[in-house]
Each structure stands twice: as structure tokens, then as C-alpha cells.
Amino acid sequence: MKEKISLAMARRIALGAQGFNDPRPNSVPDRRHLARVLSRTGLLQIDSVSAVVRAHYMPLYSRLGPYPLALLDNAAVSRKRAVFEYWAHEASFLPVETYPLMRWRMQRAEQGDEMYLGLAKWGRERKAMIDEIYKEVADRGPIAASDIEGHKGNGGWWGWSEAKHAFEWLFWAGRITTAYRRGFERYYDLPERVLPQAVLDLPVPSVEDAHRELLRISARAHGIATYGDLRDYFRLAPGDTKDRIEELVETGELLPVKVEGWDKTAYLHKDARIPRRIEARALLAPFDPVVFERTRTEKLFNFRYRIEIYTPAEKRQYGYYVLPFLLGDRIVARVDLRADRPASVLRVHAAYAEAGAPAESAAQLFDELKQMQAWLGLEAIEVTPAGDLGPALIDIAMP
């Protein structure tokens, strides 16, 4: 029989695996702390929405507390970079050591298989233009796709969407990579001019070995996970993962277990810690690894979470940009936030408690909001009395 694990224990294992049992630094967080978080999460999903702060900055804040945003920015530039950009769980920052593990995906994108047929077909049809744009990057890089808008190639004037598509094809295929971003716009260059030489010199593993290692990273980042969770972290196809997971079970790296209330087998990583308690207090980005797989979020926390950015305002249930609030080992509330930078105000448009949230949830949430306000360099917090926690937050803000 598989070992049986309570849901509360599964939550503690999952949060511990994501670094929420690690002590926050007593000094200004530096590259060592960034490396520690990345060793837990394995990736940081990139997102452009800046309603509060772009989502890839938030997981570090949620785990380390206030840190200089330049810490991540500086880690993503120069040949001494600690991270590079590629498609993992959507567009992501990944530790540079992961680069060889993604080469199979680059090769498939260029050559085409069942997941990349459309991309490869487009690349064959536009080969001449792609080769011209590649040469532009090689000759002039780092450059942005917007630098090519209206460029006259051998085949005529390139439109914006077509040139942008070519840059994306070259990026998917690994022939170019992100040198840096200005604002949110990528500036592309050749990998050999961007990535550390030591990383470029690493051997490229076989496809099977790469998948096995990515599943190991996924298993460590989850602590405890179903087959679907493990596969989703790096968006691996079922045909690429089933045998690899069975191999990890056979070697004892993954231990099949039964989690209370889950209808599917879970896999416990052999090195997963089982904290006696989690004393976290954190606002989570919509694309934090703790919550970016919504089905897992619901299974672990009994917390149904959907992003409503693209939902018409009158049909939104909770708000435009809603952050879950983690307290202890539970998600106890959600808050609709916006950083109004021109007014230097953190605006709380609504706040809602989850069923069974402890009495101190409002006070703890307000303290966390004050910390976020200071981190973002805003001068004030303004709370709208919407949601069942809104009035309590107002009472705390104006005693």
C-alpha cells in the first residue's frame, strides 16, 4: 500500500519545497539569496502586466521580503548572468545551468514534431527572411524586433508582425536569445555572445536524459505532486514523461503516496522536507509556482483561483489583478491591488477572506500591504471598502 499523507502535511511539503520554510535574510538580499530561491523554484515565469509589479519579480519578494529589483535585472544581463530566458512554464527565467536541458526543445522547434509542426512549417516557408534577420542580429546585435520594423530585405519590405514572428522563431529554435530587456522589450543577440562560456561548453544531454533531469527539478520544486503536476512544470508532453517518471520511481527518487482527498497517485520526492509548521506570510503573484497550476492550487489549498484581467469588468468576481494571501500554510484571503505610480499610492480595490480564515487575517494582510508599499517606493495605501475584508482593512489603516 502507498503511504498515506494528510492534506495539511502535503501543503507543508509543497510550501517547504518552494522555499517558504527558509529564513528570510537579515541583510539586503543578494545573488546568494537569488540562487537559493532559484534552487527551490527552478524557474520564474515572466509576465508583462505591471498592475502591481511584473509577475517575475514577485516570487523573490514573496520568499525573501523586500529586495532591490535590480537583483533580478542584473542577473539577466552580461556574460556573468545567472539566468537566461526561454520557454519552460511559458516564457521564463531559468538558471543558466539549465540551458543544455532545453536544447531538445530548441531542436524540435526548428525541425518540427507534433507539438511544433506549425512553427517549423512557418520557418521553412520564410527561410530566406529568417536567414536575413538572423544575419541582422549577428551583425548588429543586441537589437530589438522593433529595430527591424519596415526594414527592406531581399524579399521586399518586412511588416512588423512578420519580422516579429521571425524573431520569435529564431528564439524558439535557440539561434538567438535575450541579451537584455529595455522596459519590457527584448533585445536579442547570439547565444555565444550572451551566455557564459562555461554554460556553452556543457555537454548537451540526450532527449531522455534532459526530460529525466527536468522532471527531477520539477519534483524537487513541488515536493509532492501528481503526474500531471510534474509534467506541467516544464510543459512536457505525456509521451516524453511517462517512462521517465517510472524510472525515477524505480530508482527511489520518487515515492508513490496517497494524499488525503486526491483521486490520483502523488509522488513524494525522496529529499522532500516535511516541516512541522510553515510560518509564511506572503502575497503571491498570479504566476507564482505555488499557484500557477490552478488545479493543483485547488487540490492543495481548496482555493479556486482564476485571473480575471481579460474578463469584462462587470463580470469579474474578485477584480482585475488579484493576489492570493498566504498565511501559515493556508491561502486565507485574496486582494485586488494596483500600484498607482503617478499618485504614489498602493490601491486596495477589494479584499476577500476565505472560509475559515483566522481572525488575524486582516491585520496580517495590512502589515504585508504596508511592507509591499514600502518595497515599491509608494507613499501611501488607499483601501476601498469592497469585499468582506475591505472594511476591516480601513479600520486598521485609520484607527
N, C-alpha and C positions, 0 to 999 in steps of 0.2 A: 504494500500500500504506500502511496505517496504520503510524505509528511504533510500534515495539515497546519496551516498558518492562519492566524486571525487576521481580519481586515486591518485592525489597528496596527498590528505588527508589520503587515505589508506596507502600510503608509510610512511607518518609521524607517523601514528598509529603503524604500524608494527615496524618501527625503534625505536620508543619510548618504545614499549613493550620489545624490545631486549636490552634496556639499553643505546641506543645511544643519549638519551636526558639527561642522568645523567652526572653531572660534573665529570671530571677526578680528581683523588686525587692530593692534593698538596704535599703529602709526599709519601714515598715508600709504595706501595700497600701492604696490609697485609690481614689477614684472613677475616677481616670485609668486605673488598672490594671483595674478592673471593666469600664470601657468598652473597653479593649484586648481583654480576653477575649471580651466580647460581640461585638466586631467580628470575631473568629475563629469563634466558635461559632454566632452568630445567635440562639441560644435556650438556655434552661436548663430541662430537663424537671423538673417538680415531682412529688415523691412523698412520701407521708405516713409511710413506715416510718422509724423512728428507732432502729433497732438499733445503728447507729454514730452517724450524723448524717443528717438528712434529705437525700435524694439531690441536691436542687438546690444545696445548699451545697458539695458535693464537687468539681464541675468547677473552681471557682475555686481551691480548695485544691490540686487536682492540678496546676494550671498556675502558681499564684502562691506556693505554700507557705503556711505559717501566716498567716492573716489574721483580722481581727475579724469574727465572724459578723454583727455589726450593719451591716457594709458593705452586704451584700445586703438586709438588713431595711430599712435606711434608704433604699435606692434604690427600694424598692417602696411608699413612702408619700409623702403630701403632693403638692401641685401641682408640686413640683420633682423629682418622681420620674424615675428613669432607665429603669424597666421597668414593664410592666403585665402582667396575666395574661390569657391566652386559650388556646384550643385550637390548638395548632400540631402538634408531635410529641407528642401527648397534651397534658394541661394543662401550660403552660409559662410561664416569664417571658420576655418579649420586649422588646427595646429599644423605647421609646415611639415612635420614628420609624417602626416597623413597623406601627403601628396602622392607617393608611389601607390598607395592603396586606391586612388581614384583614377589611375591610368586606364584601367579596363573600361571605365565609363567613357572616358575621352575617346578611346579607340572605337568603342561601339557607336558613339555618336558620329564619328567620322565615317565608319564603314557601314553602319546600319545593321540593326537587327529588329526584332518585332517591336521593341519599345521606341526605336529611333528611326523607323523607316521613313517617316515624313521629313525629318531633319536631314537624313542622308540624301534623300531624293532631291530636296531643295539644293543641297550642297553640290550635287552633280550637275544640276541644271544651271547653276550660277557659278560654276567653277572659275570662269575667266574673271568675273567681278571679284570673287573671293580672293583669288590669287593677287589681283591688283591691290585690294585693301590690305591683304597681308603684307605686301611689299611696302605700302604706305606706313604701316606700323613699324616694320623693320627699319625703314629709312628715317622715320620722323618720331618714333615713339619716345616717351609716352604721349599718346593722343587720345582724344575722346571721339566717340562716334559723331558728335555734332561737328567736329572739325572737318568731316568728310561731306557734310550736307551740301548738295549742289555741286559736288566735285565732278569734273568731266573725265571719265575713264575712257578706255579704248572703245567701250561699247556704247558710249553716249553719256548724258548727264545722269548721275545717280540720284534718285529720290531719297528722302530721309528714311522712310520705312524700309526700303530695300537695303540701304547701306547699314542701317542699324541691325537688320536681320543678319547681314553678313558678319558683322562684329560678333553677334550672339553665336552664330555657327562656329566661328573660329574659337570663341571662348569655350563652348561646349566641347569642341574637339581638342582642347588643350593646346592649340597652336599659339594662342595669345592668352594673357592673364591680366589681372588688375594690378597695375603698378601702385595706384593710389586713387582716392576719390577727392574731388573738389566739390564741396556741397554734398550732393548725393551722386553726382555724375562720375562714372568710372573713367579712368584714364588707363588705356591698355598699352602693354608692351609685351615683348617676347619673354617667355618663362626664364630663358637663360640669362636675361638681364635683370630679372626681378627676384627670383628665388635664391636662397643661399646655395652656394656651390655644393656644400655637404649634403643638402637635400637632393639636388640634381644627380649626385653621384650614388645615391642609394639604389640598390637593385630593385627592379620592378617585379613584384611577385606575380605568380600565376593568378588567373581569374579566381580559381578555387581558394587559393591562399588569401587573396585580398578579401573575398567575401567572408571567409572564416575570421579574419582579423577584424573586419568591420563589425561582425556580429559579436565578437569579444568586447569591442569598445561599447557597443550598444548594451550588452548585458551588464557591463560594469556601470554604465550610466543609469540604467534602470534599477539595478539591484535585484529586482524581481519583476518578471514580465511574462506576458503570453507570447506565443509565436508571432502573432500579428504586431505586437509592440516591438519586438526585436527586429522584425523585418522593416517596419515603418521608419525607424530612426534614421536610416540612410536610404530610405525608399528603395529597398532591394526587392526584386521580383520573386514570386513564390518558387519558381524553378531554380533560382540561384541559392535558395536558403534552406530548403527542407533537409537535404542531405548534410549540409554543413552544421545545422543545429543538432541533428542526430549524432554527428561526430563529436561535437562538444559535450553532449550528454555521455557518450561512451567514454570519453577521456576524463569525466568527472568535473569538467569545468562548469557545466550547467546541471543543476539538480532539479528534476521534476517535482513539483509540490502542488498541493491543493490549497487555494486561498478561499477563505470563507466568503460565500456569495458569488464567486466567479464560476461560470459554467465551462470554462476552458482550462486546460492544464497550464500552470505557470512554471517558470524556470527561475530558480534562485541561483545567482552567481556564487561560485564556491567561496569567493573572498568577500562577499557582501557582509557589511557590519549590521548588527541588529541592535540599534540604540535602545536603551531603556526608556528614553524620552527624547523628544525633539522640542527645543525651546526657541523655535524660529518666530520671527515677526518680519514679514516682508510683503510688499506689493509685488505682484508678478506681472510681467508683460504678457500680452495675448499669445506670444510665440516663445515663451519660456519653455524649455524642455519638460518641465513638470506638468504643463497643461496643453502643449501644442497638439497632442493626440487626444481629441475630445472624448473619445470612447473610454480611453484609459483614465482620463480625469474623472469621468462619471463613475467608473468602477472603483477607483481608489478613494475618492472624496465625496461620493454622492452629490456631485456638483455639476449641474448641466450648464455648459458654457458655450456660447456662440458669439462670434464677433459680428457686430451689427453696423459696421461702417457703411456697408452698401445697402442697408435696409432703409427705406424711406422713413424720415423722422417720425411720422405719425404712427408707424408700425413697430417702432423699436420698443422692446420690453424694458431694457435697463439703460440704454444710452448709446452714444456714438463710440466712445473709446473707454471700455470698461476693464478695470484691472481687478483680478481676484486678490483678496487679502488673506494671507496665510498667517495663522496664529497657532503656535504649538505645532501639532501635526494635522491640523484641520484647516480647510478654507472656510472662514467664518463669515465673510462678507464680500461684497463687490462694490466698486466705486467708479463712477463715471467722471473722469478727470480731463482737464485741458490746461496746459501751460499757456497762459495769455502773456506772451513775452513783451509785446508793446506796452501793456499795462503793468507788467512785472507782478502778475497775480497767478497763483495756482487756484483754478476754479474747480470747486467740487459741485458738479451739476446734480448729482444724486448719489445716494449711498443706501445699500440694502443689506440687511443681516440675513444669514442663512438660518434655517430652522435649527434650534438648539445652540445658537451662538452664545458664548458665555457673556455674562453681564458686563465684563470689562472690554468688550469688543470695540465699542465706540471710543473709549479713552485710548486704547492701544492704537486704533486706526488713526486717531487725530495726532498722536505722537509720531506715528510713521509719516503722516502727511506733512507735519512740521519739518521732519528730517528731509523729506523729499524737496520741500520748498527751498530749504537752505542749499541742498545739493544742486538744484537747478539755478540758484542765484536769483530767486524771485523774492520780492519784498513782503508779500502778504498772501494769506489764504482767504478766499471768499467762499462761503458754503451756501448753497441753495437748499431750502428745506424740502427736498424731494426724496422719496424713498423713506423707509421706516427708520433709517439711521440718520437721515439728514437733520431733523430737529435736535437729536442728541449731540451731534457734532457742533451745531450752532450754540447749544448751551455750554459746551466745553470751550468753544472759541471765545464766547462773550459771557463769562460767569457773572 
